[in-house]
Structures are given as C-alpha cells and as structure tokens.
Amino acid sequence: MKLRDLITDEERWEIEPSDLRALLDHRDEAPFLLIDCRESDEHADWRIGGDILMPLSNFPSEVATHLDNETLPLIVYCHHGIRSLQATQYLRVQGHAKTFSLRGGIDAWDRNTQR
C-alpha cells in the first residue's frame, strides 16, 4: 500500500503504529496533521512529536481554534486509542472525513516502533 493510501482511505478508522512511523519518516510525500487528544499533563510527559495538543476535554473549542479550514488528513492519538477513536468520530461528523485514530495509542506506539 502506498503511503498516501494510508491516509486517504475513508473506510479505514485506525492506523497501525508501524504505518504512522512510515508516514512520519516520509511526511513530505504524504502530509498530514498529528493530533494528541490527551490532557496537557499527559502530553508534557510523553508524546510522539510534531503534534498539536487538542485535549478531548475541550475538543469542540480546540477543533474550532486549530482546524477551522483544514484539508490535510488528520491522525489522532491518545494513551490507549479509546479517546482518539472518540475524537476521530467527532471530527468525521464535523466534515473531516480523512481522520484516523492511532490503534492502541501512544502505548502501542512505544511498544511497536522503538528502534
């Protein structure tokens, strides 16, 4: 599967940690926004990097502030992938069809992508 296909398949709701690693390594070929929907204290302690903090506790306001006319695909993550699926659902309802949750969250990212 081509990198661009990973973030344009609207039937897909989640993306694997290994796929996110490939996307981050080749972000110029397939640009996207990475969104952390955890709370600020969680973000300060542990994050993927190159992301936008948009806590789920204040998500509608954060979306209005950060994603008003955004057309890039969005990848959302949290700790275990539950809040990011909620955020993904919200964003898709708001018209961001190319939004995906990181399967297993940053916990799975840490277990599966360390080099």
C-alpha positions in Angstrom: 0.0 0.0 0.0 1.3 3.5 -0.9 1.8 5.9 2.0 -0.8 8.3 0.6 -3.3 5.5 0.5 -2.9 5.0 4.3 -4.3 8.5 4.9 -6.9 8.8 2.2 -8.9 5.5 2.7 -12.1 6.9 4.4 -13.3 3.3 5.1 -10.4 2.9 7.5 -10.8 4.4 11.0 -7.5 3.3 12.6 -3.9 3.4 11.6 -1.2 1.0 12.9 1.8 2.3 14.8 4.2 1.0 12.1 2.2 2.8 9.4 2.4 6.1 11.4 6.2 5.6 11.7 6.4 5.2 7.9 4.2 8.3 7.4 6.3 10.4 9.8 9.5 9.2 8.0 8.1 10.4 4.7 5.8 13.3 5.7 6.8 15.3 2.7 5.3 12.6 0.4 2.0 12.3 2.3 1.5 15.4 4.5 -0.9 15.1 7.5 -1.5 16.7 10.9 -0.8 14.6 14.0 -3.2 15.5 17.0 -2.7 14.4 20.6 -6.1 14.4 22.3 -4.8 13.7 25.8 -4.6 16.2 28.5 -1.7 18.7 28.8 0.0 16.9 31.7 0.0 13.6 29.7 1.3 15.5 26.6 4.1 17.1 28.7 5.3 13.7 30.0 5.2 11.7 26.8 4.5 12.5 23.2 5.3 11.4 19.6 6.4 14.9 18.5 5.4 17.1 15.6 1.8 17.0 17.0 -0.9 19.5 18.0 -2.3 19.2 21.5 -6.1 19.3 21.5 -7.4 17.8 24.8 -10.6 15.8 24.4 -12.0 17.6 27.5 -12.2 20.8 25.4 -12.3 19.2 21.9 -15.0 21.3 20.2 -13.3 24.5 21.1 -9.9 23.1 20.1 -11.2 22.0 16.8 -12.6 25.5 16.1 -9.3 27.0 17.0 -6.9 24.7 15.2 -8.8 23.1 12.4 -11.2 25.7 11.0 -10.4 25.2 7.3 -8.0 22.2 7.5 -8.0 19.9 4.5 -5.0 17.7 5.3 -5.6 14.2 6.6 -5.7 14.0 10.4 -4.2 11.3 12.7 -5.3 11.4 16.3 -3.7 9.6 19.3 -4.2 9.3 23.0 -2.8 6.8 25.6 -4.6 3.6 24.5 -6.7 4.6 21.5 -10.1 5.0 23.1 -10.2 8.8 23.3 -8.7 9.1 19.9 -11.5 7.0 18.4 -14.0 9.3 20.1 -12.1 12.3 18.6 -12.0 10.7 15.2 -15.7 10.1 15.3 -16.3 13.8 16.3 -14.0 15.1 13.5 -15.6 12.9 10.9 -19.1 14.2 11.9 -17.7 17.7 11.6 -16.7 17.0 8.0 -13.1 15.8 8.4 -13.6 12.5 6.5 -9.8 11.8 6.3 -9.3 11.4 10.1 -7.8 8.3 11.7 -7.0 7.1 15.2 -3.7 5.5 16.1 -4.6 1.9 17.0 -3.5 1.3 20.6 -2.5 4.9 21.2 0.9 6.1 22.3 1.3 3.0 24.4 1.2 0.8 21.3 3.4 3.3 19.5 6.0 2.9 22.2 5.9 -0.9 22.2 6.0 -1.3 18.4 8.1 1.5 17.0 11.2 1.8 19.1 14.3 1.4 17.0 
